[in-house]
């Protein structure tokens, strides 16, 4: 009987250890007390690439990207001209980006980086639409992002 109890206890400890050390449990929900964890939002976490709408979205020859680290509340990426990083806050559907975005200082003629950054800072919501991340202001879509970089179709020579 004692062997059965110790075997069951060992199995329980092993399973709970695997669960609590799972990479999906990356955030601690402090409002519910110590030791209670919530799953990181896989819908937002990771790297995303802008789906350009206007030719000016890629005028600098580079494609904007953003990589969210939900566990740390940080992001990094590329504006299409400069590298960027900063912090954000989010809930299930809300997303706000801190206005103190750190940028490198390259000049890219023909690219309106200020408009790109304004769009990021206006974001207050997000949603997933299939494999697309949609950044929004209230009900208005501001930008769409995918997991794979956008590549312009090759044009045929004339």
PLY file of the C-alpha trace (Angstrom):
ply
format ascii 1.0
element vertex 158
property float x
property float y
property float z
element edge 157
property int vertex1
property int vertex2
end_header
0.00 0.00 0.00
2.85 2.37 0.87
4.47 1.69 -2.52
1.19 2.55 -4.25
0.98 5.85 -2.33
4.59 6.82 -3.04
4.21 5.90 -6.72
1.04 7.99 -7.01
2.67 10.91 -5.21
5.73 10.73 -7.47
3.50 10.69 -10.58
1.50 13.68 -9.26
4.68 15.65 -8.53
6.09 14.86 -11.98
2.92 15.94 -13.79
2.58 19.15 -11.75
6.27 19.95 -12.32
5.84 19.58 -16.08
2.73 21.78 -16.00
4.20 24.60 -13.90
7.47 24.64 -15.87
5.65 24.70 -19.22
6.88 27.47 -21.58
3.26 28.56 -22.11
3.07 29.69 -18.49
5.09 32.83 -18.88
3.10 35.36 -16.90
2.26 35.57 -13.25
-1.22 36.84 -12.50
-0.38 38.88 -9.42
-3.94 40.14 -8.97
-5.08 36.61 -8.16
-2.34 36.08 -5.60
1.11 34.54 -5.72
1.59 31.23 -7.46
-1.32 31.55 -9.91
-0.22 31.79 -13.52
-2.05 32.61 -16.72
-1.15 31.57 -20.23
0.71 34.03 -22.43
-1.37 35.27 -25.33
-0.02 33.27 -28.25
-2.28 35.31 -30.54
0.00 38.34 -30.08
3.36 36.89 -29.03
6.15 36.59 -31.59
7.18 38.32 -34.80
4.79 39.99 -37.24
5.38 41.64 -40.63
3.34 44.53 -42.01
1.07 43.87 -44.97
1.73 47.06 -46.97
-1.28 49.00 -48.21
0.38 52.01 -49.81
3.57 52.18 -51.85
4.93 54.53 -49.17
4.70 51.69 -46.61
7.86 50.21 -48.13
9.40 53.31 -49.73
12.66 52.84 -47.82
13.04 49.38 -49.37
12.57 47.57 -46.07
9.46 46.00 -44.64
8.20 46.98 -41.18
8.15 44.24 -38.57
7.32 44.00 -34.90
8.09 41.27 -32.38
5.99 41.18 -29.22
7.29 39.58 -26.02
4.08 39.21 -24.04
5.83 37.86 -20.93
7.96 41.01 -20.59
5.54 43.53 -22.12
8.20 44.59 -24.62
8.47 44.80 -28.38
11.20 45.30 -30.93
11.22 45.56 -34.67
11.79 47.71 -37.70
9.80 50.76 -38.83
10.80 50.26 -42.45
13.66 52.69 -41.88
14.90 52.42 -38.29
15.13 49.72 -35.63
12.69 50.29 -32.77
11.93 48.91 -29.31
9.64 49.79 -26.45
6.96 48.56 -24.09
3.25 47.83 -24.34
0.28 46.84 -22.22
-2.46 44.47 -23.28
-5.48 42.49 -22.17
-7.53 39.96 -24.16
-8.30 42.51 -26.88
-6.77 45.84 -25.79
-3.28 46.89 -26.76
-1.54 50.17 -26.00
2.01 50.97 -27.01
4.04 53.24 -24.74
4.92 56.49 -26.51
8.58 56.22 -25.44
9.69 54.19 -28.45
13.46 54.02 -28.85
14.66 54.38 -32.45
17.90 54.33 -34.36
18.48 57.56 -36.30
18.79 56.71 -39.98
17.23 59.04 -42.55
15.18 57.36 -45.26
13.96 59.73 -47.96
10.54 58.97 -49.35
9.41 57.13 -46.22
6.99 58.68 -43.74
8.18 57.05 -40.53
6.22 59.55 -38.43
2.95 58.27 -39.93
3.95 54.66 -39.24
4.77 55.47 -35.59
1.55 57.48 -35.18
-0.41 54.44 -36.34
1.33 52.26 -33.74
0.69 54.80 -30.98
-2.99 55.15 -31.95
-3.53 51.42 -31.47
-5.85 50.57 -28.59
-7.18 47.17 -29.68
-6.10 44.12 -31.61
-7.66 40.99 -33.01
-6.63 37.88 -34.88
-8.30 37.30 -38.21
-7.14 33.82 -39.29
-3.34 34.17 -39.60
-3.46 37.97 -39.59
-2.92 40.30 -36.63
-5.07 43.42 -36.98
-4.09 46.52 -34.99
-7.06 48.79 -34.43
-8.27 52.08 -33.01
-11.67 51.23 -31.54
-13.46 49.60 -34.52
-11.15 51.02 -37.22
-8.39 48.86 -38.69
-5.04 50.64 -38.63
-2.73 47.93 -39.96
-2.58 44.24 -40.76
0.37 41.96 -39.96
1.28 38.39 -40.90
3.79 35.86 -39.59
5.65 35.74 -42.91
7.35 38.76 -44.49
5.59 40.41 -47.40
7.38 39.98 -50.69
6.31 42.09 -53.63
5.42 40.09 -56.72
8.11 40.20 -59.39
7.08 42.25 -62.39
7.62 40.97 -65.90
10.04 42.93 -68.04
8.53 44.88 -70.89
0 1
1 2
2 3
3 4
4 5
5 6
6 7
7 8
8 9
9 10
10 11
11 12
12 13
13 14
14 15
15 16
16 17
17 18
18 19
19 20
20 21
21 22
22 23
23 24
24 25
25 26
26 27
27 28
28 29
29 30
30 31
31 32
32 33
33 34
34 35
35 36
36 37
37 38
38 39
39 40
40 41
41 42
42 43
43 44
44 45
45 46
46 47
47 48
48 49
49 50
50 51
51 52
52 53
53 54
54 55
55 56
56 57
57 58
58 59
59 60
60 61
61 62
62 63
63 64
64 65
65 66
66 67
67 68
68 69
69 70
70 71
71 72
72 73
73 74
74 75
75 76
76 77
77 78
78 79
79 80
80 81
81 82
82 83
83 84
84 85
85 86
86 87
87 88
88 89
89 90
90 91
91 92
92 93
93 94
94 95
95 96
96 97
97 98
98 99
99 100
100 101
101 102
102 103
103 104
104 105
105 106
106 107
107 108
108 109
109 110
110 111
111 112
112 113
113 114
114 115
115 116
116 117
117 118
118 119
119 120
120 121
121 122
122 123
123 124
124 125
125 126
126 127
127 128
128 129
129 130
130 131
131 132
132 133
133 134
134 135
135 136
136 137
137 138
138 139
139 140
140 141
141 142
142 143
143 144
144 145
145 146
146 147
147 148
148 149
149 150
150 151
151 152
152 153
153 154
154 155
155 156
156 157
